[in-house]
Amino acid sequence: MEFLGYAAAQTATQLPTVLVLVTGLVLAAVSRHRLRGPSRSLLLAGVGILLVTALLNIAWLVALPQLYSSAWSSLPAGTVARYSAAVGVVFSLLHPAGLGLVIAGALTGRAPHAPVGVGSATGSVSDSRRVATRQPSA
């Protein structure tokens, strides 16, 4: 019974992250008109990797006590620590990869903008260059 309480607590602490990632995945999937080309693909890939990582993290947190108490009880403590470290390395590589893809998706496919406060009423870059280089008449 103690294991069920632990599993529920671990799942509950990770649930908000999973819900945010599922929501992000759904919003990215249905926003075809707003997100085009590589930005949408990068966003979907990044959120997908983050979601898989979060679900694997929940599975690992729930399975670890069972592994300690049953199958791994005959193994030396160093072996268990090496397995746990290997899982930690995988998670530490997946999370930044997913986050990097989300950031790349947010930054790709954007048109360059003129600096704020520079430009004419039309806001075109060529007009802003003319205004910025015009010499005052003396």
For each residue, the residues with C-beta under 8 A, 3 or more apart:
1: 4 5
2: 5 6
3: 6 7 65 66
4: 1 7 8
5: 1 2 8 9
6: 2 3 9 10 62 65
7: 3 4 10 11 62
8: 4 5 11 12
9: 5 6 12 13
10: 6 7 13 14 58 61 62
11: 7 8 14 15 58 62
12: 8 9 15
13: 9 10
14: 10 11 17 18 54 57 58 61
15: 11 12 18 19
16: 19 20
17: 14 20 21 54
18: 14 15 21 22 51 54 55 58
19: 15 16 22 23
20: 16 17 23 24
21: 17 18 24 25 47 50 51 54
22: 18 19 25 26 51
23: 19 20 26 27
24: 20 21 27 28 43 47
25: 21 22 28 29 44 47 48 51
26: 22 23 29 30
27: 23 24 30 31
28: 24 25 31 35 40 43 44 47 105
29: 25 26 44
30: 26 27
31: 27 28 34 35 40
32: 35 36 40
33:
34: 31
35: 28 31 32 39 40 43 105 109
36: 32 39 40 109
37: 40 41 108 109
38: 41 42 105 108 109
39: 35 36 42 43 105 106 107 108 109 110
40: 28 31 32 35 36 37 43 44 105
41: 37 38 44 45 105
42: 38 39 45 46 101 102 104 105 108
43: 24 28 35 39 40 46 47 101 102 105 106
44: 25 28 29 40 41 47 48 105
45: 41 42 48 49 98 101 105
46: 42 43 49 50 97 98 99 100 101 102 103 104 105
47: 21 24 25 28 43 44 50 51 98 102
48: 25 44 45 51 52 98
49: 45 46 52 53 94 97 98 101
50: 21 46 47 53 54 94 95 98 99 102
51: 18 21 22 25 47 48 54 55
52: 48 49 55 56 94
53: 49 50 56 57 91 94 95 98
54: 14 17 18 21 50 51 57 58
55: 18 51 52 58 59
56: 52 53 59 60 91 94
57: 14 53 54 60 61 91
58: 10 11 14 18 54 55 61 62
59: 55 56 62 63
60: 56 57 63 64 87 91
61: 10 14 57 58 64
62: 6 7 10 11 58 59 65 66
63: 59 60 66 67
64: 60 61 67 68 84
65: 3 6 62 68 69
66: 3 62 63 69 70
67: 63 64 70 71 72 80
68: 64 65 72 73 80
69: 65 66 73
70: 66 67 73
71: 67 74
72: 67 68 75 79 80 83
73: 68 69 70
74: 71
75: 72 79 80
76: 79 80
77: 80 81
78: 81 82
79: 72 75 76 82 83
80: 67 68 72 75 76 77 83 84
81: 77 78 84 85
82: 78 79 85 86
83: 72 79 80 86 87
84: 64 80 81 87 88
85: 81 82 88 89
86: 82 83 89 90
87: 60 83 84 90 91
88: 84 85 91 92
89: 85 86 92 93
90: 86 87 93 94
91: 53 56 57 60 87 88 94 95
92: 88 89 95 96
93: 89 90 96 97
94: 49 50 52 53 56 90 91 97 98
95: 50 53 91 92 98 99
96: 92 93 99 100
97: 46 49 93 94 100 101
98: 45 46 47 48 49 50 53 94 95 101 102
99: 46 50 95 96 102 103
100: 46 96 97 103 104
101: 42 43 45 46 49 97 98 104 105
102: 42 43 46 47 50 98 99 105 106
103: 46 99 100 106 107
104: 42 46 100 101 107 108
105: 28 35 38 39 40 41 42 43 44 45 46 101 102 108
106: 39 43 102 103
107: 39 103 104 110
108: 37 38 39 42 104 105
109: 35 36 37 38 39
110: 39 107
111:
112:
113:
114: 118 119 123 124 125 128
115: 118 128
116:
117:
118: 114 115 128 131 132
119: 114 122 123 124 125 127 128 131
120: 123 124 127 128 131
121:
122: 119 127
123: 114 119 120 127 128
124: 114 119 120 127 128
125: 114 119 128 129
126: 129 130
127: 119 120 122 123 124 130 131
128: 114 115 118 119 120 123 124 125 131 132
129: 125 126 132 133
130: 126 127 133 134
131: 118 119 120 127 128 134
132: 118 128 129
133: 129 130
134: 130 131
135:
136:
137:
138:
